[in-house]
Amino acid sequence: MSWEPVDLAADQYAQPSEPPEVFFLYRGKRHAIVGPPESLKTLVAAVLGLEWMRTGRGRCGLVDFEMGPSSARLLLEDLGATAEEVAALYYVTPDGPPEESDLAAMVDAGVTLAVVDAAAGAYDAAGLDDNKRSDVERFGRVWVRPLWQRGCTTVMLDHVVKQADARGRFAIGSERKLGGVDVQLGLEAVRQLHRGGSGTVRVSTLKDRPGHLGRPHVGEFHFTSDPVTHRIEWQFIPSTTEKSEERFRPTALMERASHALEVAGEPLGRTALAKRFDGKREWKFAAIACLLDEGYAHDDDGRITFVHPFTEDNGSLAVPSGSSPGSHPVPKRFPAQFPAPVPPVPPPYEGGTREPAGERRLRLGDPMYVVLLAEAQRDNHITYREAQELNTLHRLVEAATA
């Protein structure tokens, strides 16, 4: 590495962004595929490797710390690999980190796709701790960067933390794993596969630097195992544009999370932020993920910083092209009543002072104010934040006129 300035205008750096070539794999990019146990990470990687070779894109290299030679061959044969395809696989089971010559030999042998199965074994073989940022950075320099700089596509298989509601976009260990890849995909077994049965694996987009993949899901792999031969047939079904745009957005919790982050005035971790507002733990983390994906907050190495305020009103509207979230005018569905000056508190409901049904209005200090306020929020006439602000004003007026 040199501190000599680089001329970015040179022709050698004029490389347009190309779409993925095999399902969701970009040529020459660094990929991570993460998921819990039994999410079929190894099976999916084997399918990717076979498809890569069958479409004439070069050899696939497998750095195996999980299966061993016999199981690896059996898996390939179950997927319908021919003897020639099995022989074409560049297969290694190392007991230590690679030398520069080892990786150069892979590329010289025609490997254009390198898969490491899995990160835990690779870190152990190198004597590194994937919980330490410095070790993660060193791992990238030794294992991934030499291949990447030679134009080789890389895929790292990795595990996720045990708690589903705390995973977010991260693999187990340091958050720097996410920063060291161009693309990260998450696998989820919608239906578990077993011999003689069928299974489905959903592929989610967790990071996509080139920007061509659909969100939140790229598609699904459907596997069917023959009950007699155990041969595995597979099919990848991409998500349609309509489906890729579908996403459950807990807007009420997103507003609470945005407000909590804004009030904090400093970056917070996911867990620390989730503790600052009410809601079910699983959906609180989902709300935080939505804020990050939609640009209302920014993730800087695991520390979340406030960018723009999110409310249920502005979150329900499309952000115009070229503008920032929350920067455009937001119409109110049901403007809250803020009389100025605040009128006297009405008398209790006696002697016909109750207003006709259907004509009730929110008034600060009204004995029924809190009930009507809750009903207005429930019916989406006012947002959570408006309800909180109005309730505070109501309490102040109530105390002043007591």
Residue pairs with C-beta under 8 A, 6 or more apart in sequence:
6 13
17 210
17 211
17 212
18 26
18 27
18 210
19 26
19 210
19 212
20 26
20 210
20 212
20 213
21 27
21 55
21 57
22 48
22 51
22 52
22 55
22 57
23 48
23 51
23 218
23 219
23 236
23 238
24 183
24 185
24 203
24 205
24 213
24 218
24 219
25 31
25 48
25 52
25 113
25 153
25 155
26 153
26 182
26 183
26 210
26 212
27 57
27 112
27 151
27 153
28 148
28 151
28 152
28 153
29 148
29 153
29 154
29 182
29 183
29 209
29 210
30 144
30 148
30 154
30 156
30 180
30 181
30 182
30 183
31 153
31 154
31 155
31 156
31 181
31 182
31 183
31 184
31 185
32 155
32 156
32 157
32 158
32 171
32 177
32 178
32 181
32 183
32 184
32 185
33 41
33 44
33 45
33 155
33 156
33 157
33 158
33 184
33 185
33 186
33 187
34 41
34 157
34 158
34 159
34 160
34 171
34 184
34 185
34 186
34 187
34 206
35 41
35 159
35 160
35 186
35 187
35 188
35 189
36 159
36 160
36 162
36 164
37 159
38 189
38 192
39 187
39 188
39 189
39 201
40 187
40 189
40 193
40 199
40 201
40 221
40 223
41 117
41 118
41 157
41 187
42 66
42 67
42 75
42 117
42 118
42 157
43 75
43 79
43 193
43 223
43 232
44 187
44 201
44 203
44 221
45 62
45 115
45 117
45 155
45 157
46 75
46 76
46 79
47 79
47 221
47 234
47 236
48 60
48 113
48 115
48 155
49 60
49 62
49 89
49 113
49 115
50 60
50 76
50 79
50 80
50 81
50 85
52 58
52 60
52 112
52 113
53 59
53 60
53 85
53 88
53 89
54 85
57 112
57 113
58 110
58 111
58 112
58 113
59 88
59 89
59 90
59 109
59 110
59 111
59 112
59 113
60 88
60 89
60 90
60 111
60 112
60 113
60 114
60 115
61 89
61 90
61 91
61 92
61 106
61 109
61 111
61 113
61 114
61 115
62 72
62 89
62 90
62 91
62 92
62 115
62 117
63 92
63 93
63 94
63 114
63 115
63 116
63 117
63 122
64 72
64 91
64 92
64 93
64 117
65 93
65 116
65 117
65 118
65 120
65 121
65 122
65 124
65 125
66 117
66 118
66 121
67 75
67 117
68 93
69 91
69 93
72 91
73 86
76 85
76 86
76 89
77 86
78 225
78 230
78 231
78 232
79 232
79 234
80 231
80 232
80 233
90 106
90 109
90 110
90 111
94 102
94 125
95 125
96 125
96 126
97 125
97 126
97 127
97 142
97 143
98 142
98 143
98 146
100 146
103 146
103 147
103 150
104 146
104 150
106 114
106 147
106 152
107 147
107 150
107 151
107 152
111 152
112 151
112 152
112 153
113 152
113 153
113 154
113 155
114 147
114 152
114 153
114 154
114 155
115 154
115 155
115 157
116 122
116 143
116 154
116 155
116 156
116 157
117 157
118 156
118 157
118 158
118 159
119 130
119 156
119 157
119 158
119 159
119 171
119 173
119 177
120 130
120 158
120 159
122 139
122 143
122 156
123 129
123 130
123 135
123 139
126 139
126 142
126 143
128 135
128 136
128 138
128 139
129 135
130 136
130 139
130 172
130 173
130 174
130 177
131 173
131 174
132 174
133 174
133 176
135 174
136 173
136 174
136 176
136 177
136 180
137 176
137 180
140 180
144 154
144 156
144 180
147 154
148 154
156 181
158 171
158 172
158 177
159 171
159 172
160 167
160 170
160 171
160 172
160 186
161 167
161 170
161 172
164 282
165 281
165 282
165 284
165 285
166 270
166 271
166 285
168 270
168 285
168 288
168 289
169 178
169 184
169 186
169 206
169 207
169 289
170 177
170 178
170 302
171 177
171 178
171 184
175 301
175 302
176 301
178 184
178 206
178 207
179 301
181 207
182 207
182 209
182 210
183 207
183 208
183 209
183 210
183 213
184 206
184 207
185 203
185 204
185 205
185 206
185 218
186 203
186 204
186 206
187 201
187 202
187 203
187 204
188 201
188 202
188 204
189 199
189 200
189 201
190 200
190 201
190 202
190 220
191 198
191 199
191 200
192 199
193 199
193 223
193 225
194 225
195 225
195 227
195 230
196 225
196 226
196 227
196 230
197 224
197 225
198 222
198 223
198 224
198 225
199 222
199 223
200 220
200 221
200 222
200 223
201 220
201 221
201 223
202 217
202 220
203 217
203 218
203 219
203 220
203 221
204 216
204 217
204 218
205 213
205 214
205 215
205 216
205 217
205 218
208 215
214 238
214 239
214 241
214 243
214 244
215 244
215 245
215 247
215 293
216 244
216 247
217 239
217 243
217 244
218 238
218 239
218 244
219 236
219 237
219 238
219 239
220 236
220 237
220 239
221 234
221 235
221 236
221 237
222 234
222 235
222 236
222 237
223 232
223 233
223 234
224 232
224 233
224 234
225 231
225 232
226 232
226 233
247 290
248 286
249 290
249 315
250 279
250 283
250 286
250 287
250 290
251 312
251 315
251 316
252 279
252 312
252 384
253 277
253 279
253 283
253 284
253 286
253 287
254 287
254 290
254 291
254 296
254 310
254 312
254 315
255 310
255 311
255 312
255 315
255 383
255 384
255 385
256 277
256 278
256 279
256 287
256 384
257 273
257 274
257 277
257 284
257 287
257 288
257 291
257 310
258 291
258 296
258 297
258 306
258 309
258 310
258 311
259 277
259 309
259 385
260 273
260 276
260 277
261 268
261 273
261 276
261 291
261 297
261 304
261 305
261 306
262 306
262 309
263 276
264 273
264 276
264 306
267 300
267 303
267 304
267 305
268 276
268 303
268 304
269 302
269 303
269 304
270 285
270 288
270 302
270 304
273 288
273 304
274 281
274 284
274 285
274 288
277 284
279 287
288 297
288 304
291 297
291 310
292 298
292 299
292 304
294 310
294 315
294 325
295 307
295 308
295 324
295 325
296 307
296 308
296 309
296 310
296 325
296 326
297 304
297 305
297 306
297 307
298 304
298 305
298 307
307 325
308 324
308 325
308 326
308 327
309 326
310 325
310 326
311 326
311 330
311 383
311 385
312 380
312 383
312 384
313 330
313 331
313 332
313 333
313 383
314 325
314 326
314 328
314 330
317 328
317 330
319 325
319 327
319 328
320 328
333 380
333 381
334 376
334 381
334 382
336 362
336 382
336 386
336 390
337 361
337 362
337 363
339 363
339 364
342 364
342 365
342 397
343 363
344 401
345 365
345 366
345 397
345 398
345 401
346 353
346 363
346 365
346 366
347 353
348 367
349 367
355 361
360 372
362 369
362 372
362 373
362 376
362 390
363 369
364 390
364 393
364 394
364 397
365 394
365 397
365 398
365 401
366 372
366 394
369 394
370 391
370 394
373 382
373 387
373 390
373 391
373 394
374 387
376 382
376 387
377 383
377 384
377 386
377 387
382 390
